[in-house]
Amino acid sequence: MARKRKWPRAPRDDRRLAAAFVILALLLSARVFLAENPRHNPWAPLDLRDERGWATQTKLAGLQGDIEACRGVLDRSEVAFTALPVSGEGECRRDDRLTLDERPFAPRFPQMTCPVAAGLELWLEKDVQPLAQEILGSRVTRVEQLGTYSCRRMYNDESAPRSEHATGNAIDIGAFLLEDGRRISVLEDWDGSNDRAAFLEAARDAACASFGTVLSPDYNAAHADHFHLDQGRRPGSGACR
């Protein structure tokens, strides 16, 4: 009976070399992928016109506290804005203050921080408009906002922490006016099983990817008539209710 031939094992150094080549090939593939998909690349500059990627929320979080970098993102993304001088004192001092020049807000030109502006651009263009078209069959032409800046504590309770509104790092959204003339109101249309309620719920859920905190009528009675959106926390990691 013929004996089975035993093949020699590959030396340990050869196995290590093969593993190194595999790792190198994976790294090169990852580099090519990230170069072709900057939205997934945490080191690529953020452009708000790009579709959301794996690294978008990390890049948004990196804008907190870096005014020049954040405004650079708006410039790169071709978002028209007007930077305003420092205003206020103490806990209500606003070092970061701007208005978006082309957003159809009513009332016009709310003053906000740059991270709030960046979140709004992403949310309105990547979420609200597609959702309005898909669910309601019409585009949004105006966004009714209830304010950004108010030098106060949360719920006007003197024992509570300062609200994000105290520095303009938040915005309240009350309604959306559509191209076909319909007005979708958080107060009037949130509760229900129709398309209006479905649009508002989808818009609320989507906002959680662009803002650190998102509060709606589901949170409490104080938010019965608006969505509260702020950048006090990392986008995607704060409250979303």
DAGI-V463442 format. One record per pair of residues at least 12 apart in sequence whose ideal C-beta (glycine too) atoms are under 10 Angstrom apart, sorted by the first residue. I is the first residue (numbers start at 1). J is the second residue. Records with the same first field share a line. If there is no record, write none. Layout:
I = J  J
//
This chain:
34 = 53  54  55
37 = 50  51  53  54  55
38 = 50  53  55
39 = 51  52  53  54  55  56  59
40 = 52  53  54  55  56
41 = 53  54  55  59
42 = 54  55  56  58  59  62
43 = 55  59
44 = 59
45 = 59  69  72  73  76  77
46 = 58  59  60  62  63  69  70  72  73  74  76  77  118  122
47 = 59  73  76  77  78
48 = 60  73  74  76  77  78  79  117  118  119  120  121  122  125  126  210
49 = 76  77  78  79  121  122  125  126
50 = 77  122  126
51 = 126
52 = 122  126  127  206  209  210
56 = 122  126  209  210  235  236
57 = 122  208  209  210  212  234  235  236  237
58 = 234  235  236
59 = 73  118  235
60 = 73  115  118  119  122  209  210  211  212  231  234  235  236
61 = 115  212  231  233  234  235  236  237
62 = 115  234
63 = 96  113  114  115  116  117  118  119  231  235
64 = 96  113  114  115  169  212  231  232  233  234  235
65 = 95  96  113  115
66 = 96  114  115
67 = 83  95  96  97  98  113  114  115
68 = 114
69 = 114
70 = 96  98  113  114  115  116  117  118
71 = 83  96  98  114  117  118
72 = 114
73 = 114  115  117  118  121
74 = 98  100  114  117  118  121
77 = 118  121  122  125
79 = 100  101  102  103  117  118  120  121  125
80 = 99  100  101  102  103
81 = 98  99  100  101  102  103  112  114  117  121
82 = 97  98  99  100  101  109  111
83 = 96  97  98  99  114
84 = 96  97  98  99  109  111  112  168
85 = 97
87 = 111  149  167  168
88 = 149  151  166  167  168
89 = 151
90 = 151  162  166
91 = 151  153  161  162  166  167
92 = 149  150  151  152  162  163  165  166  167  168
93 = 151  166  167
94 = 111  112  113  149  151  166  167  168  169
95 = 113  167
96 = 111  112  113  114  115  116  117  167  168  169
97 = 111  112  113  114  148  149  167  168
98 = 111  112  113  114  116  117  168
99 = 111  112  117  148
100 = 112  116  117  120  121  124
103 = 117  120  121  124  142  143  145
104 = 124  140  141  142  143  144  177
105 = 120  142  143  144  145  148  171  173
106 = 142  143  144  145  174  175  177
107 = 144  145  146  147
108 = 142  145
110 = 143  145  146  147  148  149  168  171  172
111 = 147  148  149  168  171
112 = 145  148  149  167  168  169  170  171  229  230  231
113 = 148  149  164  167  168  169  170  171  230  231
114 = 169  231
115 = 169  210  211  212  230  231  232  235
116 = 148  164  168  169  170  171  210  211  212  229  230  231
117 = 171  231
118 = 210  211  231  235
119 = 171  207  209  210  211  212  214  229  230  231  235
120 = 143  145  171  173  207  210  211  229
121 = 210
122 = 206  207  209  210  211  235
123 = 173  203  206  207  208  209  210  211  214  227  229
124 = 140  143  173  176  203  207  210
126 = 206  209  210
127 = 202  203  204  205  206  207  209  210
128 = 140  143  173  176  199  202  203  206  207
130 = 202  206
131 = 176  198  199  200  201  202  203  205  206
132 = 176  178  179  182  184  199  202  203
133 = 178  179
134 = 198  199  202
135 = 184  195  196  197  198  199  200  201  202  203
136 = 176  178  179  180  182  184  195  196  198  199
137 = 178  179  180  182  195
138 = 176  177  178  179  180  181  182  184
139 = 176  178  179  180
140 = 176  177  178  179  184  199  203
141 = 176  177  178  179  180  181
142 = 175  176  177  178  179  183
143 = 171  173  174  175  176  177
144 = 172  173  174  175  176  177  183  184  185  186  226
145 = 171  172  173  174  175  226  227  229
146 = 171  172  173  174  175  186  225  226  227  228
147 = 165  168  170  171  172  174  226
148 = 164  165  167  168  169  170  171  172  229  230
149 = 163  165  166  167  168  169  170  171
150 = 163  164  165  166  168  170  172
151 = 163  165  166  167  168
152 = 165  166
153 = 165  166
154 = 166  222
155 = 220  222
156 = 222
161 = 232
162 = 232
163 = 228  230  232
164 = 212  213  228  229  230  231  232  233
165 = 228  230
167 = 230  232
168 = 230
169 = 212  213  229  230  231  232
170 = 211  212  213  215  228  229  230  231  232
171 = 211  226  227  228  229  230  231
172 = 186  215  223  225  226  227  228  229  230
173 = 186  200  203  204  207  216  226  227  228  229
174 = 186  187  225  226  227
175 = 187  188  189  200  225  226
176 = 189  196  199  200  203
178 = 199
182 = 195  196
183 = 196
184 = 196  197  199  200  203
185 = 200  225  226
186 = 200  203  204  216  217  223  224  225  226  227
187 = 217  224  225  226
188 = 225
190 = 204  216  217  218  223  224  225  226  227
191 = 217  224
200 = 216  217  227
201 = 216  217  218
203 = 216  227
204 = 216  217  218  227  229  240  241
205 = 240
207 = 227  228  229  235  240
208 = 229  235  236  237  238  239  240  241
209 = 235  236  240
210 = 229  231  235  236
211 = 227  228  229  230  231  232  233  234  235  236  238  239  240
212 = 229  230  231  232  233  234  235  236  237  238  239  240
213 = 228  229  230  231  232  233  235  237  238  239  240  241
214 = 227  228  229  230  235  236  238  239  240  241
215 = 227  228  229  230  238  239  240  241
216 = 228  229  240  241
217 = 241
218 = 240  241
219 = 239  240  241
220 = 241
223 = 241
//
